[in-house]
Amino acid sequence: MNSSTFNATTILLQDPSQILKNCWKIFASVHEAQHLELDDLNGIKWEIGRFSMNKETSVWYGDNPFDHSLPIFLAQVSISAFATSAMKFILEPMGVTSFVAQMIGGLLIGPSCLGRTKLFREKLFTNATLYILDTVQYFGSMFFLFLIGVKTDITMVKKSGKMALLVGVFSFFLPLFLATLVSFIAMEEKKHLPKDILPSLPYIAALTSLSSPHVISSFLADLNLLNSELGRIAMSASMISGGFSLVSVFFVLTMKQSQASKIPENFMGTMFSCLFIILVIILVIQPIMLWIHKRTDHAAVREKYVFYIFLAILLSSLAGEFVGQHYLVGPLLLGLVVPAGPPLGAAIEDKLEYFVTGILVPIIVISRACPFTMNDIKIPTFMVVLLLAFFSFFGKLFGTIIPAIYSEMPLQDALILGLIMNVQGVLDIQIWVRAMGLKLIDRELYGCLVLTMLIVTGTISVIVKFFYDPSRKYVAYKRKTIQHSNPNTELRILACVYHEENVPSIINLLEASNATTYSPICVYALHLIQLQGRAMPLLIAHKTNSNITNPSEVNPTTRIIKSFTLYAHHNKGIVSLNSFTAISPYKTMHDDICSLGLDKRTSLIIIPFHHQPAILPKSKFSTAIRRVNINVLNKAPCSVAILIVKGPSNSSLSNVAVIFLGGPDDREALAYGARIGDDTSVKLTVIRFVYSDETKQQISREKKADHNTINAFRLQTAGSKNVEYIEEPVKDGVQLISCIKKMESSFELLIVGREHGVESSKPLEGFNEWNDFPELGVIGDTLVSSDSKTSGSILVMQQRQQKKKQKRKK
């Protein structure tokens, strides 16, 4: 069988005319030879076979599809996606991050495990077929690195606090110093170490000390910690340490590439060429990006703009290769100049995210797991790499802990932060592959680095998942509720807004909350925005400005803040306002809500219901918003009220009813209703439903609390003409629901508790099976059902319960 062998490195180091001649020889030999052996720039030897692209390939023609390149490639992609997704599904519940799980899946189907079987070795994953997969991997890596750049907001470096700055600097230089020092000491012990790895030890030390903000962002997102306090500090610190890492890698690899060419002028030529590319991206492409961003502000980005940007990715990669730089540098720099967030950054993420992460990333993972086998790795070599990684790990750990404790962070949180700063991922592997191509490390050392990364990052992810819970700070012994607040003190309310349409109904509710000089209201307005086109969540505090906004501004956040500002200005002296915007993923959005409620010591959090056809006929993210609301109910540090609007939201609330059965939530609903009823212009009706057999039962502690609350309310409102108290006897839950349906259309606002205590809820247990929205409780779900005649608003309240110290002692 004819075969030809060429070395890509020697070809690329010749003059352009000789390069063209050699390329022509390669193409001619591929046509004539049955197989072609090629060493690529990554130091990986590929065997390229001749495969037919016959469209009539079929088992019905007596043909074997796996003798042709296209069926083999499709099988490889399918197996890669399935294997990585399966391992992710299995390992994620244990706390293992998605990339580690995907990499383990790649190793399982690689040459170390399933790759040894006859089907994989001789048909699916041969050297010849893997070359095609690796070619697609290059394409995928370009878009993946571009997407990383799009999500990276480099302006956050300026906003990093003192602690994040110190952590970022120390977590880069301290591990680099320790690991490099150990590597030079180890090189002196030549007798006890494999001789072939000695020149690579300083590079191993440097490669294990790198950090990447994208890797840490993906790690935090997988563990739902992006919005946590540690998550924000880790992201800010990683921007600094990652910047040092990328710059140092760029200079070192460029210098080594120039040394390999044996032409000293190549280094300066490459640097000036890269500088020229950077200037073009900053001075030409970035203004175009900003123009597109402003032109399509809060509107759909035109398809042709996205296409031009994707074309620019390919051209930037080509330009990098043309001047002798890595093909991924251009896409990464191009992604950094894309304006973060919507509309442009969000549109690009929307186009690329699922295809890149679902199809291309598994291909990248498989390609990066195939260059080595477990048999290539020798125990002494692995132990040396593990030793250097050990010192790098402790360098990052102490480089994080020292400035964190100096900034008065608790020791446990500092330890967790140190562990987070040690994670490595896909960007590190791309750098290792490049180092392997420049002969700084060999295939065995690359395999050792990959295994070390899987061990360290996999262990860290499990430890962080089970030992750090950001919601533990919401657990407080002191109750933050309306019922237990002093009636003559300021009432603090956190009003959450998902859409502009939520604003009128929330402001109407705040107007009805009866702010007075002796009991003013402090409103914290929070606009919640889904995180898109950026990796780092933001919590922005806005300055309160009563000036009329420029009509040309179409920013929804600006209009929302303006509406709340006008409300506060109209009630000047009795209402104060603080406005915020939270940009975060829906999975962790509740952390922003709960953290702000805890920091501002609010007594009530108002959140809009996810499904409100009256004001939002087509809510795109209703399911995700519902999940946010449920998380807030489960973890809020104070009472929570879900507001549902079933009719016009621009009318005042002058006819209010409270439905009372019993339990803490109903008592909270009554306390809020009593505050509303203090306004004589509002007619308040309190309807207490009493079961007919209730008087025969022994009075429990819960029922005693209900009676005391009702008696205190009746005593407080005695003589108030605008307040009416009604006791309605019912036999069972069916009669109760029937009574509520008869009176539901008579009020503009119905206030109900989510739960009704153990005893009062027993007659309603049978209705739980028909409950479409458990977060509203049985009565709340009944009032929002499609057959309900309610045309006003419904407020479902949940009281924050006090945690018992006895349980904690146990």
C-alpha positions in Angstrom: 0.0 0.0 0.0 1.4 3.4 -1.0 1.9 5.9 1.8 3.6 9.3 2.1 4.8 11.2 5.2 5.1 15.0 5.6 5.9 17.2 8.6 3.6 20.2 8.8 6.1 22.2 11.0 8.9 22.1 8.5 6.6 23.1 5.7 5.3 26.2 7.5 8.7 27.4 8.4 9.8 27.7 4.7 9.4 30.7 2.3 5.9 31.2 0.7 6.8 29.8 -2.7 8.2 26.7 -1.2 5.1 26.4 1.0 2.9 26.4 -2.0 5.0 23.7 -3.8 4.9 21.5 -0.7 1.2 22.0 -0.3 0.6 20.9 -3.9 2.7 17.8 -3.2 0.5 17.0 -0.2 -2.7 17.4 -2.2 -1.3 15.3 -5.1 -0.2 12.6 -2.7 -3.6 12.4 -1.1 -5.1 11.8 -4.5 -2.6 9.1 -5.4 -1.9 7.4 -2.1 -4.2 5.2 -0.1 -3.0 6.7 3.2 -1.1 9.9 4.2 0.7 10.3 7.5 0.9 13.8 8.8 2.4 15.4 11.9 0.3 18.5 12.8 1.5 21.5 14.8 0.2 20.0 18.0 2.6 17.2 17.8 -0.1 14.6 17.0 0.5 12.1 14.2 -2.5 11.5 11.9 -3.1 8.8 9.3 -5.3 10.2 6.6 -7.1 7.5 4.5 -9.0 7.7 1.3 -12.8 7.7 2.0 -15.6 7.8 -0.5 -18.3 10.4 -0.2 -20.7 8.4 -2.3 -24.2 9.6 -1.6 -25.7 6.1 -2.5 -24.0 4.5 0.5 -26.5 2.1 2.0 -26.6 -1.3 3.7 -29.3 -2.2 1.0 -26.6 -1.9 -1.7 -24.5 -4.4 0.1 -22.2 -1.6 1.2 -20.7 -0.9 4.7 -21.5 2.8 5.6 -18.4 2.8 7.9 -16.2 2.5 4.8 -17.2 6.1 4.0 -16.1 9.3 5.7 -19.5 11.0 6.1 -21.3 8.2 8.0 -18.2 7.7 10.2 -18.1 11.5 11.0 -21.8 11.6 11.9 -21.4 8.5 14.1 -18.5 10.2 15.9 -20.4 13.3 16.5 -23.5 11.4 17.7 -21.4 9.1 20.0 -19.5 12.1 21.4 -22.6 14.1 22.2 -24.3 11.1 23.7 -21.3 10.0 25.8 -20.6 13.5 27.2 -24.3 14.2 27.9 -24.7 10.8 29.6 -21.7 11.4 31.9 -23.0 14.9 32.6 -26.4 13.5 33.6 -24.8 10.9 35.9 -22.2 13.0 37.6 -23.8 16.4 37.9 -26.1 15.5 40.9 -22.9 14.6 42.8 -21.6 18.1 42.2 -19.2 17.3 39.3 -19.2 20.2 36.8 -20.3 19.8 33.2 -16.8 20.0 31.7 -15.2 17.5 34.0 -18.1 15.1 33.3 -17.8 15.7 29.6 -14.0 15.1 29.7 -14.6 11.8 31.6 -17.0 10.8 28.9 -14.4 11.7 26.3 -11.8 9.5 28.0 -14.3 6.6 28.2 -14.8 6.5 24.4 -11.2 7.5 23.7 -8.3 5.1 23.0 -7.8 4.3 26.7 -11.2 2.6 27.1 -13.8 1.9 24.4 -11.3 2.9 21.8 -9.6 -0.4 22.4 -12.6 -2.4 21.1 -12.5 -3.6 17.5 -15.4 -1.5 16.3 -13.9 1.7 17.7 -10.3 0.9 16.9 -10.8 -0.3 13.3 -13.9 1.6 12.1 -15.1 4.6 14.2 -12.1 6.1 15.8 -9.1 5.3 13.7 -6.3 7.7 13.2 -7.6 8.5 9.7 -11.1 9.3 10.8 -10.0 11.3 13.9 -8.3 13.8 11.6 -11.7 14.8 10.2 -13.1 15.2 13.7 -10.1 17.2 14.7 -10.6 19.5 11.7 -14.1 20.2 12.9 -12.8 20.7 16.4 -10.7 23.6 15.1 -13.8 25.2 13.7 -15.7 24.6 16.9 -12.8 26.1 19.0 -12.9 29.3 17.1 -16.6 29.9 17.8 -16.2 28.6 21.4 -13.4 31.1 22.1 -15.3 33.9 20.4 -18.3 33.1 22.6 -16.0 33.3 25.7 -14.9 36.7 24.6 -18.5 37.9 24.1 -19.4 36.9 27.6 -16.3 38.5 29.1 -16.9 42.1 30.2 -13.4 43.6 30.6 -14.8 46.8 32.1 -15.4 44.8 35.3 -11.6 44.9 36.0 -11.9 48.6 36.7 -14.8 47.9 39.1 -13.0 45.2 41.1 -12.7 46.0 44.8 -9.5 45.9 46.8 -10.0 42.3 48.0 -10.7 41.0 44.4 -7.6 42.9 43.2 -5.3 41.4 45.9 -6.8 37.9 45.4 -6.3 38.1 41.6 -2.7 39.2 41.9 -1.6 36.8 44.7 -3.5 33.8 43.2 -1.4 34.2 40.0 2.1 35.1 41.2 2.3 33.0 44.4 1.5 29.6 42.7 3.7 30.5 39.8 6.6 31.3 42.1 6.2 28.2 44.3 5.6 25.7 41.4 8.5 27.1 39.4 10.8 27.0 42.4 10.0 23.4 43.0 10.5 22.6 39.3 14.0 24.0 39.4 14.8 22.1 42.6 13.5 18.9 41.0 15.7 19.5 37.9 18.7 19.3 40.2 17.7 15.8 41.3 18.4 14.2 38.0 19.1 10.8 39.4 15.5 10.2 40.7 13.5 11.7 37.8 12.9 10.6 34.2 15.5 12.5 32.1 13.1 13.2 29.2 10.8 15.3 31.3 13.4 17.5 33.0 13.4 20.4 30.4 9.5 20.5 30.5 9.2 20.9 34.3 9.3 24.8 34.4 6.6 24.8 31.7 4.5 22.3 33.7 4.8 24.5 36.7 3.6 27.5 34.7 0.8 25.7 33.0 -0.7 24.5 36.3 -0.6 28.0 37.7 -2.9 29.6 35.0 -6.4 30.9 35.6 -9.3 31.7 33.3 -12.4 33.8 34.1 -14.4 31.7 31.7 -13.5 28.5 33.4 -14.4 29.9 36.8 -17.6 31.4 35.4 -18.7 28.0 34.0 -17.8 26.3 37.3 -19.9 28.8 39.3 -22.8 28.6 36.8 -22.8 24.8 37.1 -23.0 25.0 40.9 -25.5 27.9 40.8 -23.1 30.2 42.6 -22.8 33.1 40.1 -24.9 35.4 42.2 -23.4 34.5 45.5 -21.1 36.8 47.3 -18.2 34.4 46.8 -19.1 34.0 43.2 -18.9 37.7 42.5 -15.6 38.0 44.2 -14.2 35.0 42.4 -15.3 36.4 39.0 -13.7 39.8 39.7 -10.5 38.2 40.9 -10.4 35.7 38.0 -10.6 38.6 35.5 -7.3 39.9 37.0 -5.5 36.6 37.4 -6.8 35.5 34.0 -5.5 38.6 32.4 -2.1 38.0 33.7 -2.3 34.3 32.6 -3.3 35.1 29.0 -0.7 37.8 28.5 2.1 35.7 29.9 1.0 32.7 27.8 0.8 34.9 24.7 4.4 36.2 25.1 6.0 32.9 26.1 4.4 30.8 23.4 5.1 33.5 20.7 8.8 33.6 21.9 9.1 29.8 21.8 7.5 29.7 18.3 10.1 32.2 17.1 12.9 30.2 18.7 11.7 27.1 16.9 11.9 28.9 13.6 15.6 29.8 14.3 14.9 33.3 12.9 15.1 35.9 15.7 13.3 38.5 13.6 10.2 36.4 13.6 9.4 37.3 17.2 9.3 41.1 16.6 7.5 40.5 13.3 4.9 38.4 15.0 4.4 40.9 17.8 4.0 43.9 15.5 1.6 41.9 13.3 -0.5 41.0 16.4 -0.4 44.6 17.5 -1.6 45.6 14.1 -4.5 43.1 14.3 -5.4 44.3 17.8 -5.5 47.9 16.6 -7.7 47.0 13.6 -10.1 45.2 16.0 -10.2 48.1 18.4 -10.2 51.1 16.0 -12.2 49.6 13.2 -14.3 46.6 14.2 -15.2 47.8 17.7 -16.8 51.1 16.5 -18.8 49.1 14.0 -19.9 46.8 16.8 -21.0 49.8 18.9 -22.9 51.2 15.9 -24.8 48.0 15.4 -25.4 47.8 19.2 -26.9 51.4 19.3 -28.8 51.0 16.0 -30.6 47.9 17.3 -31.0 49.0 20.9 -33.7 46.8 22.5 -34.8 45.5 19.1 -34.0 42.3 17.2 -30.5 42.3 15.7 -30.7 41.9 11.9 -29.5 38.6 10.6 -27.0 40.2 8.1 -25.2 41.8 11.0 -24.8 38.5 12.8 -23.6 36.9 9.6 -20.9 39.6 9.1 -19.7 39.0 12.6 -19.5 35.3 12.1 -17.5 36.0 8.9 -15.2 38.3 10.8 -14.5 35.4 13.2 -13.1 33.3 10.4 -11.1 36.2 9.0 -9.6 37.0 12.4 -8.5 33.4 12.8 -7.0 33.4 9.3 -5.2 36.6 10.0 -3.7 35.2 13.2 -2.4 32.1 11.4 -1.1 34.2 8.6 1.1 36.3 10.9 2.3 33.2 12.8 0.0 33.5 15.9 -2.4 30.9 17.2 -5.7 30.7 15.3 -7.7 31.2 18.5 -6.2 34.6 19.4 -8.2 36.5 16.8 -11.7 35.1 17.7 -11.0 35.7 21.4 -10.0 39.3 20.8 -12.9 39.9 18.5 -15.3 38.5 21.1 -13.9 40.9 23.7 -15.0 44.0 21.7 -18.6 42.9 21.3 -20.7 45.0 23.6 -21.8 42.8 26.5 -25.4 42.1 27.1 -28.4 42.7 24.9 -29.1 43.3 22.2 -25.9 42.4 20.3 -24.2 40.2 22.8 -27.5 38.4 23.7 -28.3 37.8 20.0 -24.9 36.3 19.3 -25.2 34.1 22.4 -28.7 33.0 21.3 -27.4 32.0 17.9 -24.3 30.1 19.1 -24.8 28.9 22.7 -26.7 25.6 22.2 -25.0 24.6 19.0 -21.6 25.2 20.4 -22.1 23.7 23.8 -24.3 20.8 22.6 -22.5 19.7 19.4 -19.1 21.4 19.1 -17.9 21.3 22.7 -18.3 17.4 22.8 -16.2 17.3 19.6 -13.6 19.5 21.2 -13.6 17.2 24.3 -13.2 14.0 22.3 -10.4 15.5 20.2 -8.6 16.6 23.3 -9.0 13.3 25.1 -7.7 11.2 22.1 -4.1 12.4 21.8 -3.0 10.1 24.7 -3.7 6.8 26.2 -3.4 5.6 29.8 -0.6 3.3 28.6 1.5 6.4 27.6 1.5 7.6 31.2 4.3 6.3 33.5 3.8 6.4 37.3 7.0 8.4 38.0 6.1 11.1 35.4 2.6 11.3 36.7 3.8 11.7 40.3 6.2 14.6 39.3 3.3 16.4 37.5 1.1 15.8 40.5 3.8 17.2 42.8 4.0 20.4 40.8 0.2 20.7 40.6 0.1 20.2 44.4 2.4 23.2 45.0 0.5 25.2 42.4 -2.8 24.3 44.2 -1.5 25.4 47.6 0.0 28.5 46.1 -3.4 29.6 44.7 -5.1 28.5 47.9 -2.9 30.6 50.2 -2.7 33.4 47.6 -6.4 33.6 48.0 -6.8 33.0 51.7 -4.2 35.6 52.9 -5.8 38.7 51.2 -9.3 37.4 51.9 -8.7 37.1 55.7 -6.9 40.4 55.5 -10.1 41.8 54.2 -12.0 40.3 57.1 -13.7 37.5 55.2 -14.7 34.4 57.4 -12.1 31.6 57.2 -14.6 29.1 55.8 -15.6 31.4 53.0 -11.9 32.2 52.3 -11.1 28.5 52.0 -14.0 28.0 49.6 -12.9 31.0 47.5 -9.4 29.5 47.4 -10.7 26.2 46.1 -12.8 28.0 43.4 -9.7 29.9 42.2 -8.0 26.5 41.6 -10.4 25.1 39.0 -9.2 24.5 35.4 -11.1 23.7 32.3 -11.3 23.8 28.5 -9.3 27.0 28.0 -6.4 25.5 29.9 -6.5 22.3 27.8 -6.3 24.4 24.6 -3.2 26.1 26.0 -1.7 22.7 26.9 -2.3 21.4 23.3 -0.5 24.5 21.9 2.4 23.9 24.3 2.5 20.3 23.1 2.7 21.5 19.5 5.7 23.7 20.3 7.4 20.7 22.0 7.3 22.3 25.4 5.6 19.2 26.7 5.1 15.8 25.1 2.1 13.5 24.8 2.7 11.8 28.1 3.0 15.1 30.1 -0.2 16.3 28.4 -2.0 13.2 29.6 -0.7 13.8 33.1 -1.9 17.4 33.0 -5.4 16.3 31.9 -5.7 13.6 34.6 -4.5 16.0 37.3 -7.0 18.6 36.1 -9.8 16.1 36.3 -8.8 15.0 39.8 -8.3 18.5 41.2 -11.3 20.2 39.6 -13.6 17.2 40.1 -12.8 17.1 43.8 -13.1 20.8 44.3 -16.5 20.9 42.7 -17.9 18.2 45.0 -16.4 19.9 48.1 -17.8 23.3 47.1 -21.3 21.9 46.3 -21.7 20.1 49.7 -19.9 22.6 52.0 -21.0 26.0 50.7 -24.6 27.0 50.7 -25.1 30.8 50.0 -28.7 30.5 51.3 -27.6 29.8 54.8 -27.2 33.5 55.5 -30.9 34.0 54.9 -31.7 31.9 57.9 -32.2 34.3 60.8 -33.8 33.9 64.2 -35.3 37.3 64.2 -38.5 37.5 62.3 -38.8 40.0 59.5 -42.6 40.1 58.9 -45.3 42.7 58.8 -47.2 41.1 61.7 -44.2 41.3 64.0 -43.1 44.8 63.0 -43.7 47.8 65.1 -46.7 49.7 63.5 -45.1 53.0 64.2 -41.8 52.3 62.3 -40.8 52.4 58.7 -42.0 49.6 56.5 -39.4 48.3 54.1 -40.7 46.7 50.9 -38.7 45.1 48.1 -40.7 45.4 44.9 -39.5 43.1 42.1 -40.2 43.8 38.4 -39.7 41.3 35.6 -41.5 43.4 32.8 -42.6 47.0 32.4 -46.2 45.7 32.5 -45.7 44.7 36.2 -45.1 48.3 37.3 -48.6 49.8 37.4 -50.1 47.0 39.5 -47.2 47.1 42.0 -47.4 50.9 42.3 -51.1 50.6 42.9 -50.4 48.1 45.7 -47.8 50.4 47.2 -50.3 53.3 47.1 -52.8 51.2 48.9 -50.2 50.2 51.6 -51.0 53.5 53.4 -47.7 55.3 53.9 -48.0 57.9 56.7 -45.7 60.2 58.6 -45.6 57.9 61.6 -45.2 54.8 59.5 -43.5 55.7 56.2 -42.6 53.2 53.5 -39.2 52.6 52.1 -39.4 51.0 48.6 -36.5 49.1 47.1 -37.4 48.7 43.4 -35.5 45.9 41.7 -35.6 45.3 38.0 -34.8 41.7 37.2 -33.1 41.0 33.8 -32.0 37.7 32.4 -28.2 37.4 32.0 -27.5 37.2 28.3 -24.3 38.0 26.3 -22.1 38.2 29.4 -20.7 35.8 31.9 -20.7 37.9 35.1 -24.0 38.9 36.9 -24.4 42.4 38.0 -26.3 44.2 40.7 -26.5 47.9 39.8 -27.6 50.6 42.3 -29.2 53.6 40.5 -29.2 57.2 41.6 -32.7 58.5 42.3 -33.5 61.4 40.0 -36.9 63.0 39.8 -36.1 64.8 36.5 -38.1 63.9 33.5 -36.2 61.4 31.4 -35.4 62.3 27.7 -38.2 60.8 25.6 -35.6 59.4 23.1 -34.4 57.0 25.8 -36.2 53.7 25.3 -34.4 51.7 28.0 -37.0 49.7 29.9 -35.0 50.0 33.1 -35.1 53.8 32.7 -38.8 53.8 32.3 -39.3 51.5 35.2 -37.2 53.6 37.5 -38.9 56.7 36.3 -42.3 55.3 37.2 -41.2 54.4 40.8 -39.5 57.8 41.1 -42.8 59.6 40.1 -44.6 57.5 42.7 -42.1 58.5 45.4 -42.2 62.2 44.3 -46.0 62.2 44.5 -45.7 60.8 48.1 -42.7 63.0 49.1 -42.0 62.8 52.8 -43.7 59.5 53.5 -42.2 57.3 50.8 -38.4 56.9 50.0 -37.1 55.0 47.0 -33.9 53.1 46.2 -33.7 51.6 42.7 -31.6 48.6 41.6 -31.1 46.4 38.5 -30.1 42.8 38.8 -28.7 41.0 35.7 -28.4 37.3 36.4 -29.4 33.9 35.1 -32.9 32.8 36.1 -31.5 29.8 37.9 -29.8 32.0 40.5 -31.9 35.2 40.3 -33.5 34.4 43.6 -30.1 35.0 45.3 -30.1 38.6 44.2 -33.6 39.1 45.5 -33.0 37.4 48.8 -29.6 39.0 49.3 -31.0 42.5 48.7 -33.9 41.7 51.1 -31.5 40.6 53.8 -29.0 43.5 53.3 -31.8 46.1 53.4 -33.7 44.3 56.2 -37.0 44.4 54.4 -40.2 43.0 55.9 -41.9 42.1 52.6 -40.8 41.0 49.1 -43.4 41.6 46.4 -42.9 39.4 43.3 -45.2 39.3 40.2 -46.9 36.0 39.3 -45.4 34.4 36.2 -48.6 33.9 34.3 -50.7 37.1 33.9 -52.7 37.0 30.7 -54.4 40.3 31.5 -51.2 42.3 31.2 -48.8 39.8 29.5 -50.6 37.7 27.0 -47.4 36.1 25.7 -44.8 35.8 28.4 -41.7 34.3 26.8 -39.9 33.2 30.0 -42.9 32.4 32.2 -41.6 29.0 33.3 -38.3 30.4 34.3 -39.9 33.2 36.2 -42.1 30.7 38.0 -39.0 28.8 39.1 -37.5 32.1 40.4 -40.7 32.8 42.5 -40.6 29.3 44.0 -37.0 29.7 45.0 -37.8 33.0 46.6 -40.6 31.5 48.6 -38.3 28.7 49.8 -35.3 30.9 50.8 -36.5 34.4 51.4 -35.3 36.1 54.7 -38.7 37.8 55.2 -42.3 37.6 54.2 -43.2 37.2 50.5 -46.2 38.3 48.5 -47.0 37.0 45.0 -49.1 39.6 43.1 -51.5 38.3 40.4 -53.4 40.8 38.1 -56.5 39.5 36.4 -58.0 42.8 35.4 -57.0 46.4 34.5 -53.9 47.3 36.4 -54.3 51.1 36.2 -57.2 51.3 38.7 -56.8 52.2 42.4 -57.5 49.6 45.0 -60.4 50.9 47.1 -62.3 47.7 47.9 -60.1 45.1 49.6 -60.9 41.8 51.2 -58.8 39.5 53.4 -59.7 35.8 53.4 -58.8 34.2 56.8 -58.8 30.6 57.7 -55.8 30.3 60.1 -52.1 29.8 60.3 -49.1 32.1 60.0 -49.6 33.0 56.4 -53.2 34.1 57.0 -52.1 36.1 60.1 -49.6 37.9 57.9 -52.3 38.6 55.3 -54.5 40.0 58.0 -51.6 42.3 59.3 -51.1 43.7 55.8 -54.8 44.1 55.2 -55.1 45.9 58.6 -52.4 48.4 57.4 -54.3 49.0 54.2 -57.6 49.4 56.2 -56.1 52.2 58.3 -56.7 54.4 55.2 -60.3 55.5 55.6 -60.8 55.9 51.8 -60.3 52.1 51.4 -63.2 49.7 52.3 -61.7 46.6 54.0 -63.6 43.4 54.5 -62.2 40.6 56.5 -63.9 37.2 56.0 -63.1 34.5 58.5 -64.2 31.0 57.6 -65.0 28.8 60.6 -65.6 25.1 60.3 -68.7 23.9 62.1 -66.9 21.3 64.2 -64.1 23.6 65.2 -65.8 24.7 68.4 -66.0 21.0 69.6 -62.3 20.5 69.2 -59.7 21.3 71.8 -58.0 24.6 71.2 -54.4 24.1 70.0 -51.6 26.6 70.2 -52.1 27.5 66.6 -55.8 28.1 66.9 -55.1 30.2 70.0 -52.7 32.4 68.0 -55.4 32.8 65.4 -58.0 33.8 67.9 -55.6 36.3 69.5 -54.8 37.8 66.2 -58.4 38.2 65.2 -59.4 39.6 68.6 -56.5 42.2 68.4 -57.6 43.2 64.9 -61.3 43.6 65.9 -60.2 45.7 68.9 -58.0 47.8 66.8 -60.6 48.5 64.1 -63.6 48.9 66.5 -65.6 52.0 65.4 -63.9 52.1 62.0 -66.7 52.6 59.4 -64.6 51.4 56.5 -63.8 48.0 58.0 -66.2 45.1 58.1 -65.6 41.8 59.8 -67.6 38.7 58.7 -67.5 35.2 60.1 -68.7 32.6 57.6 -69.5 29.0 59.0 -68.7 26.2 56.5 -69.0 22.4 56.8 -66.1 21.4 54.6 -63.7 22.4 51.9 -66.2 22.2 49.1 -68.5 24.7 50.8 -65.6 26.9 51.5 -64.5 27.1 47.9 -68.1 27.6 46.8 -68.5 30.6 49.2 -65.2 32.1 47.9 -66.4 31.8 44.3 -69.6 33.6 45.1 -67.9 36.7 46.5 -64.6 36.8 44.5 -65.9 39.2 41.9 -66.9 41.8 44.5 -63.5 43.1 45.4 -60.6 44.9 43.6 -58.0 43.2 45.7 -58.1 39.8 47.5 -55.4 39.1 50.1 -55.0 35.4 51.1 -52.4 33.3 52.8 -50.5 30.7 50.9 -50.9 28.0 53.6 -53.5 27.9 56.4 -51.9 26.0 59.2 -52.1 22.3 59.9 -55.7 22.2 61.3 -57.3 24.7 58.9 -55.8 23.0 55.9 -57.2 19.5 56.5 -60.6 20.1 54.8 -58.7 21.4 51.8 -56.3 18.4 51.4 -58.4 16.8 48.7 -58.0 19.9 46.5 -54.2 19.6 46.4 -54.5 17.0 43.6 -56.1 19.6 41.3 -53.7 22.4 42.3 -52.0 23.8 39.1 -49.9 26.3 41.0 -48.8 24.9 44.4 -46.8 28.1 45.1 -50.2 29.9 45.5 -51.8 27.4 47.8 -55.3 25.9 47.3 -57.3 29.2 47.6 -54.8 31.2 45.6 -54.9 28.6 42.8 -58.7 28.6 42.8 -58.8 32.4 42.4 -56.4 32.4 39.4 -58.0 29.5 37.7 -59.6 30.1 34.2 -63.1 29.6 35.6 -62.7 32.2 38.3 -64.7 35.4 37.9 -62.2 37.5 39.7 -61.5 40.7 37.7 -59.2 42.5 40.2 -55.9 41.6 41.8 -54.9 38.8 44.1 -52.1 38.9 46.7 -50.9 35.5 48.1 -48.8 36.0 51.2 -46.3 33.8 53.0 -44.9 34.7 56.4 -41.3 34.2 57.1 -41.1 31.5 59.8 -38.7 31.7 62.8 -36.2 28.9 62.9 -36.1 27.1 66.2 -32.8 27.0 68.0 -33.5 23.6 69.4 -33.4 22.1 65.9 -30.1 23.6 65.2 -28.7 22.3 68.5 -29.6 18.8 67.5 
